[in-house]
Each structure stands twice: as C-alpha cells, then as structure tokens.
Amino acid sequence: QGFAKCYVDGEAVIQEHFATEIPFVFGKSQIGAWAMVNARSELEYRRFLRGRIDEFILLQRAMTATEIRQMYELGKADFARVTW
C-alpha cells in the first residue's frame, strides 16, 4: 500500500494511491502492462502505454519535489555514484 507521483520534465503530472504492489498504474498508463490477445487466431502481445519512458528509477527513499526538479534541471543523474 502506498502513494506515488509521476513526474514529466520535473513537474508532477499525476498522483495515485495504490492498495497493492501490482499493477503499478498511473492514470491510463501501467508499468509492465502487456496482454496476450487472440488476434485472427494467432496469439499476440499488446502494450497499453501509448508513449515512451525516457528514464525509470527505483530509489530507497522518496525524493522530494525539489530534488526531482533539481535532477531534471541538472540533466541525467550520475548513476555511477549509486550504491546498490
């Protein structure tokens, strides 16, 4: 259970409360949303996200809106400093 925000170009565009871990849904978008459908008697996979994801990161803590804005303004994050 939790709360998530989706940012585009450093600005929060949507926020969602979720009661379960899966699926991870933002409005009409869903991370990992693939469906197997029967199209003309052949199985095929379809995606539901209409667009592209430039960067996707998972962090150990929530970033503040200010940190997200700063990361956007500075450009690509320096992932070489990340401790796994």
C-alpha positions as CSV (number, residue, x, y, z in Angstrom):
1,Q,0.0,0.0,0.0
2,G,1.3,3.4,-0.8
3,F,1.2,6.6,-2.7
4,A,3.1,7.5,-5.9
5,K,3.6,10.5,-8.2
6,C,4.6,10.5,-11.8
7,Y,6.8,13.4,-13.0
8,V,7.3,14.7,-16.6
9,D,10.1,17.1,-17.2
10,G,10.5,17.7,-13.5
11,E,6.8,18.5,-12.8
12,A,4.3,16.2,-11.1
13,V,1.6,15.3,-13.6
14,I,-0.4,12.7,-11.8
15,Q,-0.6,11.0,-8.4
16,E,-2.1,7.7,-7.4
17,H,-2.9,5.8,-4.2
18,F,-2.4,2.1,-4.6
19,A,-3.6,-0.6,-2.3
20,T,-1.5,-3.5,-3.7
21,E,2.0,-3.9,-5.1
22,I,0.9,-4.9,-8.6
23,P,-0.1,-3.5,-11.0
24,F,1.7,-0.1,-10.9
25,V,-0.8,2.2,-12.6
26,F,-0.7,5.9,-13.3
27,G,-4.0,7.1,-14.8
28,K,-4.2,5.2,-18.1
29,S,-0.6,4.1,-18.0
30,Q,0.7,0.9,-16.4
31,I,4.2,-0.3,-15.9
32,G,4.6,-3.8,-17.3
33,A,1.1,-3.8,-18.9
34,W,1.3,-6.5,-21.5
35,A,-1.7,-8.6,-22.6
36,M,-1.9,-11.7,-24.6
37,V,-4.8,-11.4,-27.0
38,N,-6.2,-13.7,-29.7
39,A,-5.9,-11.7,-33.0
40,R,-7.1,-13.6,-36.1
41,S,-6.5,-16.9,-34.4
42,E,-2.9,-16.1,-33.6
43,L,-1.7,-15.1,-30.1
44,E,0.0,-11.7,-29.9
45,Y,1.1,-9.4,-27.2
46,R,-0.2,-5.8,-26.9
47,R,1.1,-2.9,-24.9
48,F,-1.2,-0.3,-23.3
49,L,1.2,2.5,-22.7
50,R,1.0,5.0,-25.6
51,G,4.3,6.7,-25.4
52,R,7.9,6.2,-24.3
53,I,9.6,6.2,-20.9
54,D,13.0,8.0,-21.1
55,E,14.2,7.2,-17.6
56,F,12.8,5.0,-14.8
57,I,14.5,4.7,-11.5
58,L,13.7,3.0,-8.2
59,L,15.1,4.5,-5.1
60,Q,15.5,3.5,-1.4
61,R,13.5,6.6,-0.3
62,A,11.0,9.0,-1.8
63,M,12.6,12.1,-3.3
64,T,11.1,15.5,-2.6
65,A,9.5,17.5,-5.4
66,T,12.5,19.9,-5.1
67,E,15.0,17.0,-5.6
68,I,13.2,15.8,-8.6
69,R,13.1,19.3,-10.1
70,Q,16.8,19.7,-9.5
71,M,17.6,16.3,-11.0
72,Y,15.6,17.3,-14.1
73,E,17.4,20.7,-14.4
74,L,20.8,19.1,-14.0
75,G,20.2,16.5,-16.7
76,K,20.8,12.8,-16.5
77,A,21.5,11.6,-12.9
78,D,25.0,10.3,-12.2
79,F,24.2,6.7,-11.6
80,A,27.9,5.9,-11.1
81,R,27.5,7.2,-7.6
82,V,24.6,4.9,-6.7
83,T,25.3,2.3,-4.0
84,W,23.5,-0.9,-4.6
